[in-house]
Amino acid sequence: MQNDSIETLLSRHYGSGAVAPSRLEDRLHASIRQEALEIRAQERVAEHLRQRRFSRRRAVKLVALGPAGVGAASLGM
């Protein structure tokens, strides 16, 4: 993927005369911060799970539930 500027991407998508949506940069920054927070939270849960012992039955339950299971497990710990 190319590292194009926001202006280049908008120009390519909307044309050269297009105006950027209002507060686009603020929304992009907020989205990136939120995504970084979610990744850090997932990393903390993963680290906690690596340090804790689980029975096979509990591990199967976590895997069967998928990402929702990991989130629920982190709340119960």
C-alpha positions as CSV (number, residue, x, y, z in Angstrom):
1,M,0.0,0.0,0.0
2,Q,1.3,3.4,-0.9
3,N,1.8,6.1,1.8
4,D,-0.4,8.7,0.1
5,S,-1.4,11.9,1.8
6,I,-5.1,12.5,2.7
7,E,-5.3,15.2,0.0
8,T,-4.0,12.7,-2.6
9,L,-6.5,10.1,-1.6
10,L,-9.4,12.5,-1.5
11,S,-8.4,13.9,-4.9
12,R,-8.2,10.4,-6.4
13,H,-11.6,9.5,-5.0
14,Y,-13.6,12.7,-5.3
15,G,-11.7,14.6,-8.0
16,S,-9.5,17.7,-7.9
17,G,-12.3,20.1,-7.0
18,A,-13.6,18.2,-4.0
19,V,-13.6,19.7,-0.5
20,A,-12.4,17.6,2.4
21,P,-15.2,16.6,4.8
22,S,-15.4,18.8,7.9
23,R,-13.2,17.8,10.8
24,L,-11.8,14.8,8.8
25,E,-8.4,15.0,10.4
26,D,-9.9,15.1,13.9
27,R,-12.0,12.1,13.2
28,L,-9.1,10.2,11.7
29,H,-6.9,11.0,14.8
30,A,-9.7,9.9,17.1
31,S,-10.2,6.7,15.1
32,I,-6.5,5.9,15.3
33,R,-6.4,6.6,19.0
34,Q,-9.4,4.3,19.6
35,E,-7.9,1.5,17.6
36,A,-4.6,1.8,19.5
37,L,-6.5,1.6,22.8
38,E,-8.3,-1.5,21.6
39,I,-5.1,-3.1,20.5
40,R,-3.4,-2.4,23.9
41,A,-6.4,-3.9,25.7
42,Q,-6.3,-7.0,23.6
43,E,-2.5,-7.3,24.3
44,R,-3.1,-7.0,28.0
45,V,-5.8,-9.7,27.9
46,A,-3.5,-11.9,25.9
47,E,-0.6,-11.4,28.3
48,H,-2.8,-12.1,31.2
49,L,-4.0,-15.3,29.5
50,R,-0.4,-16.4,28.8
51,Q,0.5,-16.0,32.4
52,R,-2.5,-17.9,33.8
53,R,-3.0,-21.7,33.8
54,F,-6.2,-23.0,32.2
55,S,-7.8,-26.4,32.1
56,R,-8.4,-27.9,28.7
57,R,-12.1,-27.6,29.1
58,R,-11.8,-23.8,29.9
59,A,-9.4,-23.3,26.9
60,V,-11.9,-25.0,24.6
61,K,-14.7,-22.8,25.8
62,L,-12.5,-19.7,25.2
63,V,-11.6,-20.8,21.7
64,A,-15.2,-21.8,20.9
65,L,-16.5,-18.4,21.9
66,G,-13.9,-16.5,19.9
67,P,-13.1,-12.9,20.5
68,A,-16.2,-12.4,22.5
69,G,-15.0,-15.2,24.8
70,V,-11.7,-13.5,25.5
71,G,-13.5,-10.3,26.3
72,A,-15.9,-12.0,28.6
73,A,-13.1,-14.0,30.2
74,S,-11.2,-10.8,30.9
75,L,-14.2,-9.4,32.7
76,G,-14.5,-12.5,34.8
77,M,-10.9,-12.5,35.9
